[in-house]
Amino acid sequence: AFFAGKKEPAVELTDCNDPITPPVPEGPYYKNEHLNRVNITETKKGTPLEYVFKVEDKHCKPIPGAIVDIWQCDADGHYSDFEQEGTANQTWLRGFQKTNARGECTFTSIFPGWYTGRLTHVHAKVIINGAAVLTTNFFFKKEIENEIHQLPLYTKGPNPVTMQEDFELRVDKNSDRHDTLVMHVAKDNSGKLVASYTI
């Protein structure tokens, strides 16, 4: 898009020069399950992973009381609670949390698998004062993802899908959008993976 003769910046920035989290379409697997819980794993096996999300406004101030609702596929690339997936009435790997005074919330999960046509991702919605202000995906660095997907529980092996092939991202020719949605992943003191992102 062009505005006043100049190319619009690919990504809008906050007051502290961080990119404003861009949206990604909701996709077909969203269900509002009303599951207020930290641990969304249930019986699912996979590499343990903790998500830490911080929600801020465009002035970089934390937003307490924001709802972060996440959903993801299991190690085999399936979603819960869908007839076509053979998982009707199951609720694993879904849940929401409200942010604390620091604007943060955490979830205990497993590293997601993948399915044809998509990069490995976790979905999220952010709801503030009853209004959904953002629907997006968060991604992982390829080297971390490849390492996890070589483990025996991830029977498909590494995900071959590229950003150009991802059917939710390929319409966006500017890679800045995907790059700004990659989470920071590190190991905590116990060796567990922690994926963090400031929304």
N, C-alpha and C positions, 0 to 999 in steps of 0.2 A: 504494500500500500504506500501511496505517496501523500505527503501532507506539506503544504506550503513549498512545494518544489523540492523538498528534501526527502530522502528515503527515511521512512519511520524506523526507529531502532528496533532490532529483532526482539529484544527483551526489555520490558520496562524495569526501572531500577527503584529501589527504596531510597530513603534519605541517607542510608549508610552504604550506598552503591552495591547492595546485594540485588540479584535479580528477583523480581516479583514472580512467585511460583506460577508457571503457565498451566493452563488446563489441558487435559487429555480427555477424549470422550469417555462416557461412563462404561460403554461396552455392554454385552448382553447378560452379565452374570451378577448384577447388583440385586440384593434383596435387603429390605430394611427389617432385620431380624430383632431389633431392639435388645441386643445382647451387650449389656454393660459389663465388660470383663477385661481384665488385663491378659489372662492366659487364653488365647484363642485356639490352642493346639488340639485339644481334646485327645483323640486316639491316634492322631497322625504322626507318622515317623518321618524323620528328616534331620538335617543338621540344625541344632538349636540356634535360634536367632532372637535377639531382642531388638525391637524398634523403639527409638526415642524420637518423638516429634516435638518440635517447639513451634508455637503459632505466634506470629508477631504481626503488627499492623505495618503500614508502609513507612511509619516513622520509627520503626525498629523497637517498638514497645511491646512487651508480652501481652497476649490476650488471654486472661484467665476465663474459665468456664466455656471455652469453645469445645464443641464436640468434634472429635476426629474419629471417623467411621472407616474401618479398613476391611478389605476382603482380598483373598489371594487363592491361587490354586495349590494343590498338594504336590508332592514330589513327582507324581505321574502326570501332572498337568490337568487335573480335574477340579471342578468347583462343587461345593456342597449345595444341597437343596435345589437341584434341577433335574427334572424327569429325564431329559435327554442325556444327562451325565450319569444316570442311574443312582442319583444321590438324594432323591426327594426326601424332605423332612429331616435331613442331617444339617448340622449347623457349624461344622468345624471350619477353622480358619476365617472366621468372621467375628467382628466385635467392634465396640466403640468405647472410648474413654473421654472424659472431660479434662481439659487442661487445668493444671494447678495455678497457684499465684504467679509462678514463673513462666506460665504459658506452656508448660511441658506435660506430656503424657507418654506412657510406655506400654508396650505390648510384648508378651512372650509368644513366640511362634516358631516356625521352622523356615528354613530357606526354601523359597518356592521353586517348583519345577517349571516346566514350560510346555507350550503347545504350539502347533503349527501356525505361523503367521504373526507371532508376537515375540518381542524381546521378553526376557524374564523380568517380571514386574510385580508390584503390589499396588492395588487400587486404593484410593482414599477420597473421602468427601469431608469437607470442613463445613460445619454448621455453626453459625453465630446468631444468637437471639432468634432461633427458629428458622433462619434462612440459610439455604445452602449457598455458600459464597465461593466454593471451589470444588471441582471434581477433577481428579488428575491421576497419574501413575507415578510411581517412583521406581528407579532402575538401579542396577548394580554394575560396578566396573567389571568388564569382561574377564579379567584375569581371576578375580575372586569367584565369579560365577562358574568359570570353566573348572576351577579347582574343586568346587563343591559338586558340580554335576558329574565329575568322574568317580564319585563315591558310589558304592554298590546300591544304596537305597534309591539313587537317581538312575533308573534303568534305561532312560533314553540317551544318557551321556550329555555332552555339552550342547548347548542350544546354537544351531547354525544360522539362525535368523539375524540378518543385519538390519540396521536402522532403515535402510532404503526399502527393505522388504516388509517391515512392520506395518500392518494395515491401518493402525491408528496414527502412525507418525509419518508415513511416506507422503501424505498430502502436504506436509510441512517441509519445504525444501531447505529451510534454514536449520542446521543442526544445533543451533544455540538452544532451542527449546528442549531437546533431549538432554543436552549437556547439563542444563540447569536442574534437571530432575534426577541426577545420579546421587545416591546417598553416600555419605561417608561411612565406610565399614571398617571397624577395628575390633581387636580382641580385648575383652576385659581381663581383670586379674585372674579369673578362673579359666580363661581360655575361650569363653563363650563369645560368639560373634555379636557385635552391637552395630546396628545400622541406624545412623542418625541423620536428621534433616530438619532444617528450619524453614517452615512454611511461611 
